[in-house]
């Protein structure tokens, strides 16, 4: 008799969530370490002639890791739909963690010259490819275990782990910096946060090794219904491709820019535009992240009741309407007068208010990010879900979102306007808001265990019925 996997017990679903989340924390910890140390390490690997040029080069290297994420989504998404979810993200976590550890050992340009930057870019490419395969695996794995009606709630726990990864990275940097002192940290101590990731990787692999395949994918394997060509079925099928594009231009690109503005760009602004000390800026952002983490679950659960679309688009709308006033207030409460203001004159340094303003931005992040995993999973059928959802997610986050810091800095330098860095996320979120409002279908009632009820499959069936 054929053996099929059964849905997990309530205790079992939490084991799945914990195992999937552990790897996601590590993957994002690795990425965040690189971004958070930009001002410390840029001139150690690049020599453009100016400090700001070195930072742009560093952010360019940072962006490379994001730009290759869609290719990782294609490669590892295909493996995930052909071989399985578990096997694929075991590979991605190993690649990601190994590269981070090696960056901690990499000699700087003083030793290797230009080769230091070249090798660093290579490591970032491998990291980006791995991360491109990681998220789709984690989100799909949890969603395919979750009971109907609670998919937003359960998958939103994965969403907290990206922020948790940032929080851990900030904590590790802060502890290392305080323990060693500024001189030793800048000289060699920066390597320790990179090297520490290998311990997290070993822990994650140990946790994940005992997991079974998701019940929905196992059922496909047992019935020999696994896709033979997930890339063709995902992107050559015009009906499915339509929903891939709607997912990108109506959800993930707006989610990506809001996410990176609230968590990465806020930290960059504090440090480079408003001249907030390293320790203060990390504490401000860290406190905001810690306080906001429960809201990922709140908005994920809310999306189970009122719909994914309403929650996500509301977050984008708030971001578009309030980013300028928020950053105007941040300028008013910066450590020193930045010289440029919007609506508010300079008042004086107040880290508590700065923390509150970052917290508000991260609330927007929780609104757009909490429901996104459930939304993407519900768009596509099980046999091509990993591939179909991974590409729009990683283009939206890796390209549109990942370029927020670099494009923002370029706009600031080109215009001389400190607030010009907000134009890109506001424009992208605004476009996504319109497209999403007009084209996104609500998905929270979709039963993903039924191959005929994903949004893309229903659309194709409806279209064929009309044609007849």
C-alpha positions, 0 to 999 in steps of 0.5 A: 500500500502507498505510504503518504505523509499525514499533516502534523499534530499541533506540536509537530507544526511548531517543530517544523516552524522552529526548524525552518526558522532556525535556518532563516535566522542564520541566512539573514544574520549572514546578510545583515552582518555584511550590511551593518558593517558597511561604514567600518569595512568599506575602505578595507576592501576598496580604495576609490579615493574617497570614503563615500566612494568606498561605501558606494563600492561596498554597497555595490558589492552588497547589492550584487548578492541581492541581484543574483537572488532571482537566479538562485530562486530559479536554480534552487526552486527547480531543485525544490520542486523536483527533489524536495523542500528539505533537501534543497534548503539543507544545501542553501544553508550550508553554502550561505554559512560557509561563505560568511565564515570565509569572509571573516578569514578574507585578507583585506586590500592591504594584503591582496590588493584588488583581489580582496574585493574580487573574492568578496564579490564572489562570496556575495554571489554565492550567498545571494544564490543560496538565499534565493533558494532559502526563503521559498523552501522555508515558506513552502515547507511551513505552509504545506504543513499548516492547517487551512485557515491558519496559514497566515498565522503559522507562516508569519513566524518565519517572517519574524526570523528575518528581523530576528536575524538582524537583531542578533547581528546587531547584538553580536556587533555591539557586544564585540565592539564594546568588549574589544574597544573601537581600535581593536574592533576596527583592526580585526574584531570585525571578523568575529561576527562573520566567523561566529556564523559557523556555529549557527550553521552547525546548529541549524543543520542538526535541527533540520536533519530530523525533519520529514518532507512536507505532506503535500510534496510527499503526496506528489512523489507517492503519486508520481505527480511531481513536475517534470519541468517546473521552469517551463510550467511556471514561466512558459505557461501564460496563465501561471506567468501572469500571476508571477508578474502580478505577484511581483508588481502588485506585492513583492516589489513594494514589500521589498522596498518597505522592508529594506527602508524600515530596517536597513535604510533607517540604520544607514540614515542614522549612521551616515546622514544623521551622524548617530554613533555606531553603538547608539544607532544599533541600540535604536534600531535593535530596540525598534526591531525587538518591540515590533517582532510580535506584529509580524504574527499579529498581521499574519493572523489578521490576514487569515481573517480579513485577507492578505491584500488589505493588510499588505497594501495598507502597509505600502500606503502608510509608507508612501504617505508618511516616509517624508514626515518621519525622516523630517522628524528624525532630522529634527532629533539627530545628534547634530543639526544635519542642516536639511529639514522637512516640516520640522526645525532642528530640536536636539538629540533624542534617541528615544524619539528616534527609536519610536520613529524607526519602530513606526517604519518597522510596523509598516514592514510587519504589515507588508511582510507578515502575510506575504509568505501565505499569499505567495504560497496560495497563488501557485499549485504544489507541483511548481510552488517553490519555483513560481513563488521564489522568483517574484519574491527574490526579484521584488526583495533582491532587486527592488528592495536590495538596491534601496541603500545604493540607489538612495545614496546615489540620489542623495549625492546627485541632488544634494538633498538628504531626503532624496534617498526616499524617492525610490522606495516611495515610487516603487511602493506607490506603483505596487500599491496601484497594481496590487489594488487593481489586479491582486485577487484575495487568497486567504480562503484558498485550500492549497491541499486541493490542486485545483484551487490555487489562484493561478490554476483557478484562473486558467480553468476559468479562462478555458471554460470561457473559451469553450 
